Amino acid sequence: MPAADLPLLCPVCRQGLRFTGGARTLVCGAGHSFDAARQGYFNFLVGKGTVFEADSADMVAARFDFLS
Ligand SMILES: [Zn+2]
């Protein structure tokens, strides 16, 4: 696939991404690179990652009330 046809933008700088390293890595013009996971997908999350917060007892109670 020609690089111009790849419909992906770098999540950091919004330049176009292109494959390198035999389609195992995506890299943008500014040098941000994203490696493919072993399962073949690319993770474009940047920063410190997704923070999961456990529900509090109040949140669980509110959901129970809403659903019942
Ligand atoms: Zn970039």
PDB file of the backbone (N, CA, C, O) and the ligand in Angstrom, with CONECT records:
HET     ZN  A 101       1
ATOM      1  N   MET A   1       0.860  -1.193   0.000  1.00  0.00           N
ATOM      2  CA  MET A   1       0.000   0.000   0.000  1.00  0.00           C
ATOM      3  C   MET A   1       0.890   1.234   0.000  1.00  0.00           C
ATOM      4  O   MET A   1       1.760   1.369   0.860  1.00  0.00           O
ATOM      5  N   PRO A   2       0.679   2.149  -0.967  1.00  0.00           N
ATOM      6  CA  PRO A   2       1.492   3.381  -0.984  1.00  0.00           C
ATOM      7  C   PRO A   2       1.271   4.194   0.286  1.00  0.00           C
ATOM      8  O   PRO A   2       0.175   4.200   0.847  1.00  0.00           O
ATOM      9  N   ALA A   3       2.309   4.871   0.731  1.00  0.00           N
ATOM     10  CA  ALA A   3       2.218   5.611   1.993  1.00  0.00           C
ATOM     11  C   ALA A   3       1.109   6.648   1.948  1.00  0.00           C
ATOM     12  O   ALA A   3       0.458   6.907   2.960  1.00  0.00           O
ATOM     13  N   ALA A   4       0.885   7.247   0.774  1.00  0.00           N
ATOM     14  CA  ALA A   4      -0.113   8.306   0.678  1.00  0.00           C
ATOM     15  C   ALA A   4      -1.514   7.768   0.914  1.00  0.00           C
ATOM     16  O   ALA A   4      -2.412   8.532   1.269  1.00  0.00           O
ATOM     17  N   ASP A   5      -1.721   6.470   0.724  1.00  0.00           N
ATOM     18  CA  ASP A   5      -3.057   5.904   0.879  1.00  0.00           C
ATOM     19  C   ASP A   5      -3.357   5.473   2.306  1.00  0.00           C
ATOM     20  O   ASP A   5      -4.486   5.082   2.604  1.00  0.00           O
ATOM     21  N   LEU A   6      -2.386   5.536   3.179  1.00  0.00           N
ATOM     22  CA  LEU A   6      -2.603   5.084   4.548  1.00  0.00           C
ATOM     23  C   LEU A   6      -3.410   6.149   5.296  1.00  0.00           C
ATOM     24  O   LEU A   6      -2.922   7.260   5.504  1.00  0.00           O
ATOM     25  N   PRO A   7      -4.633   5.821   5.700  1.00  0.00           N
ATOM     26  CA  PRO A   7      -5.514   6.842   6.291  1.00  0.00           C
ATOM     27  C   PRO A   7      -5.289   7.009   7.787  1.00  0.00           C
ATOM     28  O   PRO A   7      -6.243   7.041   8.565  1.00  0.00           O
ATOM     29  N   LEU A   8      -4.040   7.115   8.180  1.00  0.00           N
ATOM     30  CA  LEU A   8      -3.738   7.232   9.607  1.00  0.00           C
ATOM     31  C   LEU A   8      -2.871   8.457   9.856  1.00  0.00           C
ATOM     32  O   LEU A   8      -1.955   8.759   9.091  1.00  0.00           O
ATOM     33  N   LEU A   9      -3.181   9.152  10.937  1.00  0.00           N
ATOM     34  CA  LEU A   9      -2.372  10.296  11.343  1.00  0.00           C
ATOM     35  C   LEU A   9      -1.722   9.993  12.684  1.00  0.00           C
ATOM     36  O   LEU A   9      -2.283   9.289  13.523  1.00  0.00           O
ATOM     37  N   CYS A  10      -0.544  10.533  12.862  1.00  0.00           N
ATOM     38  CA  CYS A  10       0.148  10.391  14.139  1.00  0.00           C
ATOM     39  C   CYS A  10      -0.687  11.070  15.232  1.00  0.00           C
ATOM     40  O   CYS A  10      -1.074  12.228  15.073  1.00  0.00           O
ATOM     41  N   PRO A  11      -0.970  10.377  16.328  1.00  0.00           N
ATOM     42  CA  PRO A  11      -1.769  10.980  17.397  1.00  0.00           C
ATOM     43  C   PRO A  11      -1.008  12.069  18.162  1.00  0.00           C
ATOM     44  O   PRO A  11      -1.610  12.816  18.934  1.00  0.00           O
ATOM     45  N   VAL A  12       0.288  12.162  17.957  1.00  0.00           N
ATOM     46  CA  VAL A  12       1.072  13.174  18.659  1.00  0.00           C
ATOM     47  C   VAL A  12       1.135  14.455  17.838  1.00  0.00           C
ATOM     48  O   VAL A  12       0.856  15.534  18.361  1.00  0.00           O
ATOM     49  N   CYS A  13       1.498  14.354  16.550  1.00  0.00           N
ATOM     50  CA  CYS A  13       1.742  15.550  15.750  1.00  0.00           C
ATOM     51  C   CYS A  13       0.840  15.639  14.518  1.00  0.00           C
ATOM     52  O   CYS A  13       0.911  16.626  13.785  1.00  0.00           O
ATOM     53  N   ARG A  14       0.008  14.653  14.274  1.00  0.00           N
ATOM     54  CA  ARG A  14      -0.972  14.654  13.183  1.00  0.00           C
ATOM     55  C   ARG A  14      -0.359  14.636  11.794  1.00  0.00           C
ATOM     56  O   ARG A  14      -1.027  14.998  10.825  1.00  0.00           O
ATOM     57  N   GLN A  15       0.866  14.236  11.676  1.00  0.00           N
ATOM     58  CA  GLN A  15       1.419  13.983  10.340  1.00  0.00           C
ATOM     59  C   GLN A  15       1.014  12.575   9.919  1.00  0.00           C
ATOM     60  O   GLN A  15       0.640  11.742  10.745  1.00  0.00           O
ATOM     61  N   GLY A  16       1.099  12.329   8.612  1.00  0.00           N
ATOM     62  CA  GLY A  16       0.741  11.019   8.108  1.00  0.00           C
ATOM     63  C   GLY A  16       1.683   9.943   8.625  1.00  0.00           C
ATOM     64  O   GLY A  16       2.875  10.178   8.827  1.00  0.00           O
ATOM     65  N   LEU A  17       1.120   8.756   8.835  1.00  0.00           N
ATOM     66  CA  LEU A  17       1.931   7.623   9.274  1.00  0.00           C
ATOM     67  C   LEU A  17       2.214   6.722   8.084  1.00  0.00           C
ATOM     68  O   LEU A  17       1.389   6.582   7.180  1.00  0.00           O
ATOM     69  N   ARG A  18       3.395   6.113   8.099  1.00  0.00           N
ATOM     70  CA  ARG A  18       3.710   5.138   7.063  1.00  0.00           C
ATOM     71  C   ARG A  18       4.370   3.941   7.712  1.00  0.00           C
ATOM     72  O   ARG A  18       4.963   4.037   8.786  1.00  0.00           O
ATOM     73  N   PHE A  19       4.252   2.797   7.026  1.00  0.00           N
ATOM     74  CA  PHE A  19       4.845   1.579   7.549  1.00  0.00           C
ATOM     75  C   PHE A  19       6.355   1.594   7.366  1.00  0.00           C
ATOM     76  O   PHE A  19       6.882   2.128   6.390  1.00  0.00           O
ATOM     77  N   THR A  20       7.014   1.009   8.309  1.00  0.00           N
ATOM     78  CA  THR A  20       8.446   0.767   8.172  1.00  0.00           C
ATOM     79  C   THR A  20       8.745  -0.551   8.882  1.00  0.00           C
ATOM     80  O   THR A  20       7.911  -1.065   9.627  1.00  0.00           O
ATOM     81  N   GLY A  21       9.900  -1.076   8.654  1.00  0.00           N
ATOM     82  CA  GLY A  21      10.260  -2.325   9.317  1.00  0.00           C
ATOM     83  C   GLY A  21       9.345  -3.468   8.952  1.00  0.00           C
ATOM     84  O   GLY A  21       8.987  -4.269   9.815  1.00  0.00           O
ATOM     85  N   GLY A  22       8.951  -3.567   7.669  1.00  0.00           N
ATOM     86  CA  GLY A  22       8.134  -4.689   7.235  1.00  0.00           C
ATOM     87  C   GLY A  22       6.752  -4.688   7.846  1.00  0.00           C
ATOM     88  O   GLY A  22       6.243  -5.734   8.249  1.00  0.00           O
ATOM     89  N   ALA A  23       6.140  -3.512   7.915  1.00  0.00           N
ATOM     90  CA  ALA A  23       4.759  -3.355   8.390  1.00  0.00           C
ATOM     91  C   ALA A  23       4.598  -3.726   9.853  1.00  0.00           C
ATOM     92  O   ALA A  23       3.483  -3.980  10.310  1.00  0.00           O
ATOM     93  N   ARG A  24       5.694  -3.760  10.589  1.00  0.00           N
ATOM     94  CA  ARG A  24       5.574  -4.021  12.022  1.00  0.00           C
ATOM     95  C   ARG A  24       5.645  -2.722  12.824  1.00  0.00           C
ATOM     96  O   ARG A  24       5.405  -2.715  14.032  1.00  0.00           O
ATOM     97  N   THR A  25       5.972  -1.644  12.154  1.00  0.00           N
ATOM     98  CA  THR A  25       6.113  -0.357  12.825  1.00  0.00           C
ATOM     99  C   THR A  25       5.513   0.729  11.944  1.00  0.00           C
ATOM    100  O   THR A  25       5.704   0.726  10.728  1.00  0.00           O
ATOM    101  N   LEU A  26       4.789   1.655  12.557  1.00  0.00           N
ATOM    102  CA  LEU A  26       4.309   2.848  11.873  1.00  0.00           C
ATOM    103  C   LEU A  26       5.124   4.025  12.373  1.00  0.00           C
ATOM    104  O   LEU A  26       5.380   4.155  13.570  1.00  0.00           O
ATOM    105  N   VAL A  27       5.531   4.881  11.445  1.00  0.00           N
ATOM    106  CA  VAL A  27       6.334   6.034  11.839  1.00  0.00           C
ATOM    107  C   VAL A  27       5.817   7.258  11.107  1.00  0.00           C
ATOM    108  O   VAL A  27       5.372   7.155   9.964  1.00  0.00           O
ATOM    109  N   CYS A  28       5.870   8.429  11.761  1.00  0.00           N
ATOM    110  CA  CYS A  28       5.427   9.671  11.127  1.00  0.00           C
ATOM    111  C   CYS A  28       6.648  10.475  10.716  1.00  0.00           C
ATOM    112  O   CYS A  28       7.784  10.089  10.990  1.00  0.00           O
ATOM    113  N   GLY A  29       6.394  11.610  10.048  1.00  0.00           N
ATOM    114  CA  GLY A  29       7.487  12.437   9.562  1.00  0.00           C
ATOM    115  C   GLY A  29       8.336  13.027  10.669  1.00  0.00           C
ATOM    116  O   GLY A  29       9.496  13.372  10.445  1.00  0.00           O
ATOM    117  N   ALA A  30       7.773  13.148  11.856  1.00  0.00           N
ATOM    118  CA  ALA A  30       8.518  13.714  12.982  1.00  0.00           C
ATOM    119  C   ALA A  30       9.253  12.640  13.786  1.00  0.00           C
ATOM    120  O   ALA A  30       9.952  12.948  14.751  1.00  0.00           O
ATOM    121  N   GLY A  31       9.090  11.386  13.383  1.00  0.00           N
ATOM    122  CA  GLY A  31       9.847  10.323  14.033  1.00  0.00           C
ATOM    123  C   GLY A  31       9.134   9.613  15.165  1.00  0.00           C
ATOM    124  O   GLY A  31       9.726   8.760  15.826  1.00  0.00           O
ATOM    125  N   HIS A  32       7.864   9.949  15.404  1.00  0.00           N
ATOM    126  CA  HIS A  32       7.125   9.169  16.396  1.00  0.00           C
ATOM    127  C   HIS A  32       6.851   7.805  15.788  1.00  0.00           C
ATOM    128  O   HIS A  32       6.411   7.711  14.642  1.00  0.00           O
ATOM    129  N   SER A  33       7.103   6.762  16.537  1.00  0.00           N
ATOM    130  CA  SER A  33       6.901   5.429  15.973  1.00  0.00           C
ATOM    131  C   SER A  33       6.025   4.591  16.895  1.00  0.00           C
ATOM    132  O   SER A  33       6.022   4.759  18.114  1.00  0.00           O
ATOM    133  N   PHE A  34       5.288   3.689  16.272  1.00  0.00           N
ATOM    134  CA  PHE A  34       4.350   2.835  16.993  1.00  0.00           C
ATOM    135  C   PHE A  34       4.563   1.414  16.508  1.00  0.00           C
ATOM    136  O   PHE A  34       4.417   1.128  15.320  1.00  0.00           O
ATOM    137  N   ASP A  35       4.904   0.533  17.419  1.00  0.00           N
ATOM    138  CA  ASP A  35       5.163  -0.859  17.060  1.00  0.00           C
ATOM    139  C   ASP A  35       3.869  -1.654  17.105  1.00  0.00           C
ATOM    140  O   ASP A  35       2.994  -1.397  17.932  1.00  0.00           O
ATOM    141  N   ALA A  36       3.760  -2.613  16.213  1.00  0.00           N
ATOM    142  CA  ALA A  36       2.609  -3.513  16.230  1.00  0.00           C
ATOM    143  C   ALA A  36       2.714  -4.438  17.433  1.00  0.00           C
ATOM    144  O   ALA A  36       3.798  -4.898  17.792  1.00  0.00           O
ATOM    145  N   ALA A  37       1.579  -4.697  18.039  1.00  0.00           N
ATOM    146  CA  ALA A  37       1.534  -5.708  19.086  1.00  0.00           C
ATOM    147  C   ALA A  37       1.721  -7.082  18.457  1.00  0.00           C
ATOM    148  O   ALA A  37       1.572  -7.236  17.245  1.00  0.00           O
ATOM    149  N   ARG A  38       2.047  -8.082  19.274  1.00  0.00           N
ATOM    150  CA  ARG A  38       2.247  -9.426  18.732  1.00  0.00           C
ATOM    151  C   ARG A  38       0.997  -9.911  18.012  1.00  0.00           C
ATOM    152  O   ARG A  38       1.093 -10.670  17.048  1.00  0.00           O
ATOM    153  N   GLN A  39      -0.189  -9.475  18.477  1.00  0.00           N
ATOM    154  CA  GLN A  39      -1.440  -9.895  17.847  1.00  0.00           C
ATOM    155  C   GLN A  39      -1.717  -9.134  16.552  1.00  0.00           C
ATOM    156  O   GLN A  39      -2.684  -9.441  15.855  1.00  0.00           O
ATOM    157  N   GLY A  40      -0.884  -8.146  16.220  1.00  0.00           N
ATOM    158  CA  GLY A  40      -1.011  -7.484  14.933  1.00  0.00           C
ATOM    159  C   GLY A  40      -1.686  -6.130  14.941  1.00  0.00           C
ATOM    160  O   GLY A  40      -1.792  -5.493  13.893  1.00  0.00           O
ATOM    161  N   TYR A  41      -2.144  -5.672  16.092  1.00  0.00           N
ATOM    162  CA  TYR A  41      -2.786  -4.358  16.111  1.00  0.00           C
ATOM    163  C   TYR A  41      -1.788  -3.300  16.568  1.00  0.00           C
ATOM    164  O   TYR A  41      -0.742  -3.606  17.140  1.00  0.00           O
ATOM    165  N   PHE A  42      -2.149  -2.035  16.294  1.00  0.00           N
ATOM    166  CA  PHE A  42      -1.324  -0.918  16.740  1.00  0.00           C
ATOM    167  C   PHE A  42      -2.049  -0.178  17.855  1.00  0.00           C
ATOM    168  O   PHE A  42      -3.242   0.106  17.746  1.00  0.00           O
ATOM    169  N   ASN A  43      -1.342   0.127  18.905  1.00  0.00           N
ATOM    170  CA  ASN A  43      -1.888   0.870  20.035  1.00  0.00           C
ATOM    171  C   ASN A  43      -1.438   2.313  19.907  1.00  0.00           C
ATOM    172  O   ASN A  43      -0.248   2.611  19.999  1.00  0.00           O
ATOM    173  N   PHE A  44      -2.419   3.229  19.688  1.00  0.00           N
ATOM    174  CA  PHE A  44      -2.079   4.637  19.495  1.00  0.00           C
ATOM    175  C   PHE A  44      -2.301   5.468  20.751  1.00  0.00           C
ATOM    176  O   PHE A  44      -2.258   6.697  20.699  1.00  0.00           O
ATOM    177  N   LEU A  45      -2.535   4.808  21.869  1.00  0.00           N
ATOM    178  CA  LEU A  45      -2.683   5.580  23.096  1.00  0.00           C
ATOM    179  C   LEU A  45      -1.344   6.201  23.455  1.00  0.00           C
ATOM    180  O   LEU A  45      -0.305   5.541  23.404  1.00  0.00           O
ATOM    181  N   VAL A  46      -1.379   7.465  23.817  1.00  0.00           N
ATOM    182  CA  VAL A  46      -0.146   8.140  24.217  1.00  0.00           C
ATOM    183  C   VAL A  46      -0.321   8.690  25.621  1.00  0.00           C
ATOM    184  O   VAL A  46      -1.435   8.757  26.141  1.00  0.00           O
ATOM    185  N   GLY A  47       0.767   9.074  26.217  1.00  0.00           N
ATOM    186  CA  GLY A  47       0.711   9.596  27.574  1.00  0.00           C
ATOM    187  C   GLY A  47       0.839   8.486  28.581  1.00  0.00           C
ATOM    188  O   GLY A  47       1.476   7.466  28.317  1.00  0.00           O
ATOM    189  N   LYS A  48       0.233   8.682  29.741  1.00  0.00           N
ATOM    190  CA  LYS A  48       0.441   7.712  30.800  1.00  0.00           C
ATOM    191  C   LYS A  48      -0.559   6.575  30.765  1.00  0.00           C
ATOM    192  O   LYS A  48      -0.646   5.794  31.713  1.00  0.00           O
ATOM    193  N   GLY A  49      -1.323   6.473  29.671  1.00  0.00           N
ATOM    194  CA  GLY A  49      -2.205   5.341  29.527  1.00  0.00           C
ATOM    195  C   GLY A  49      -3.566   5.580  30.132  1.00  0.00           C
ATOM    196  O   GLY A  49      -3.839   6.636  30.702  1.00  0.00           O
ATOM    197  N   THR A  50      -4.406   4.589  30.001  1.00  0.00           N
ATOM    198  CA  THR A  50      -5.766   4.708  30.491  1.00  0.00           C
ATOM    199  C   THR A  50      -5.797   4.425  31.982  1.00  0.00           C
ATOM    200  O   THR A  50      -5.278   3.414  32.454  1.00  0.00           O
ATOM    201  N   VAL A  51      -6.411   5.335  32.703  1.00  0.00           N
ATOM    202  CA  VAL A  51      -6.523   5.153  34.142  1.00  0.00           C
ATOM    203  C   VAL A  51      -7.891   4.554  34.447  1.00  0.00           C
ATOM    204  O   VAL A  51      -8.924   5.136  34.115  1.00  0.00           O
ATOM    205  N   PHE A  52      -7.887   3.405  35.074  1.00  0.00           N
ATOM    206  CA  PHE A  52      -9.134   2.782  35.457  1.00  0.00           C
ATOM    207  C   PHE A  52      -9.379   3.076  36.924  1.00  0.00           C
ATOM    208  O   PHE A  52      -8.508   2.900  37.777  1.00  0.00           O
ATOM    209  N   GLU A  53     -10.595   3.532  37.188  1.00  0.00           N
ATOM    210  CA  GLU A  53     -10.960   3.841  38.561  1.00  0.00           C
ATOM    211  C   GLU A  53     -12.086   2.907  38.960  1.00  0.00           C
ATOM    212  O   GLU A  53     -13.105   2.826  38.273  1.00  0.00           O
ATOM    213  N   ALA A  54     -11.909   2.216  40.046  1.00  0.00           N
ATOM    214  CA  ALA A  54     -12.960   1.305  40.491  1.00  0.00           C
ATOM    215  C   ALA A  54     -14.188   2.097  40.909  1.00  0.00           C
ATOM    216  O   ALA A  54     -14.081   3.211  41.421  1.00  0.00           O
ATOM    217  N   ASP A  55     -15.374   1.497  40.681  1.00  0.00           N
ATOM    218  CA  ASP A  55     -16.600   2.158  41.108  1.00  0.00           C
ATOM    219  C   ASP A  55     -16.664   2.201  42.624  1.00  0.00           C
ATOM    220  O   ASP A  55     -16.273   1.255  43.309  1.00  0.00           O
ATOM    221  N   SER A  56     -17.166   3.316  43.133  1.00  0.00           N
ATOM    222  CA  SER A  56     -17.388   3.425  44.574  1.00  0.00           C
ATOM    223  C   SER A  56     -18.730   2.788  44.914  1.00  0.00           C
ATOM    224  O   SER A  56     -19.530   2.496  44.025  1.00  0.00           O
ATOM    225  N   ALA A  57     -18.968   2.577  46.183  1.00  0.00           N
ATOM    226  CA  ALA A  57     -20.242   1.995  46.618  1.00  0.00           C
ATOM    227  C   ALA A  57     -21.406   2.884  46.195  1.00  0.00           C
ATOM    228  O   ALA A  57     -22.464   2.383  45.815  1.00  0.00           O
ATOM    229  N   ASP A  58     -21.216   4.198  46.258  1.00  0.00           N
ATOM    230  CA  ASP A  58     -22.275   5.122  45.834  1.00  0.00           C
ATOM    231  C   ASP A  58     -22.578   4.958  44.349  1.00  0.00           C
ATOM    232  O   ASP A  58     -23.743   4.987  43.950  1.00  0.00           O
ATOM    233  N   MET A  59     -21.544   4.787  43.526  1.00  0.00           N
ATOM    234  CA  MET A  59     -21.753   4.622  42.086  1.00  0.00           C
ATOM    235  C   MET A  59     -22.503   3.332  41.804  1.00  0.00           C
ATOM    236  O   MET A  59     -23.394   3.303  40.956  1.00  0.00           O
ATOM    237  N   VAL A  60     -22.147   2.263  42.512  1.00  0.00           N
ATOM    238  CA  VAL A  60     -22.829   0.982  42.318  1.00  0.00           C
ATOM    239  C   VAL A  60     -24.292   1.120  42.731  1.00  0.00           C
ATOM    240  O   VAL A  60     -25.181   0.624  42.039  1.00  0.00           O
ATOM    241  N   ALA A  61     -24.546   1.789  43.849  1.00  0.00           N
ATOM    242  CA  ALA A  61     -25.919   1.961  44.322  1.00  0.00           C
ATOM    243  C   ALA A  61     -26.727   2.789  43.328  1.00  0.00           C
ATOM    244  O   ALA A  61     -27.887   2.479  43.058  1.00  0.00           O
ATOM    245  N   ALA A  62     -26.111   3.849  42.778  1.00  0.00           N
ATOM    246  CA  ALA A  62     -26.811   4.692  41.818  1.00  0.00           C
ATOM    247  C   ALA A  62     -27.140   3.899  40.558  1.00  0.00           C
ATOM    248  O   ALA A  62     -28.227   4.053  40.001  1.00  0.00           O
ATOM    249  N   ARG A  63     -26.224   3.057  40.104  1.00  0.00           N
ATOM    250  CA  ARG A  63     -26.482   2.245  38.909  1.00  0.00           C
ATOM    251  C   ARG A  63     -27.614   1.245  39.194  1.00  0.00           C
ATOM    252  O   ARG A  63     -28.491   1.032  38.357  1.00  0.00           O
ATOM    253  N   PHE A  64     -27.578   0.643  40.381  1.00  0.00           N
ATOM    254  CA  PHE A  64     -28.615  -0.319  40.749  1.00  0.00           C
ATOM    255  C   PHE A  64     -29.973   0.358  40.734  1.00  0.00           C
ATOM    256  O   PHE A  64     -30.941  -0.195  40.212  1.00  0.00           O
ATOM    257  N   ASP A  65     -30.050   1.564  41.311  1.00  0.00           N
ATOM    258  CA  ASP A  65     -31.317   2.294  41.327  1.00  0.00           C
ATOM    259  C   ASP A  65     -31.799   2.583  39.916  1.00  0.00           C
ATOM    260  O   ASP A  65     -32.980   2.443  39.598  1.00  0.00           O
ATOM    261  N   PHE A  66     -30.843   2.993  39.070  1.00  0.00           N
ATOM    262  CA  PHE A  66     -31.207   3.366  37.704  1.00  0.00           C
ATOM    263  C   PHE A  66     -31.722   2.150  36.932  1.00  0.00           C
ATOM    264  O   PHE A  66     -32.698   2.254  36.189  1.00  0.00           O
ATOM    265  N   LEU A  67     -31.076   1.013  37.106  1.00  0.00           N
ATOM    266  CA  LEU A  67     -31.405  -0.166  36.314  1.00  0.00           C
ATOM    267  C   LEU A  67     -32.651  -0.881  36.833  1.00  0.00           C
ATOM    268  O   LEU A  67     -33.257  -1.667  36.104  1.00  0.00           O
ATOM    269  N   SER A  68     -33.037  -0.623  38.065  1.00  0.00           N
ATOM    270  CA  SER A  68     -34.180  -1.372  38.616  1.00  0.00           C
ATOM    271  C   SER A  68     -35.464  -0.558  38.553  1.00  0.00           C
ATOM    272  O   SER A  68     -36.518  -1.035  38.974  1.00  0.00           O
TER     273      SER A  68
HETATM  274 ZN    ZN A 101       4.278  12.263  15.050  1.00  0.00          ZN2+
END
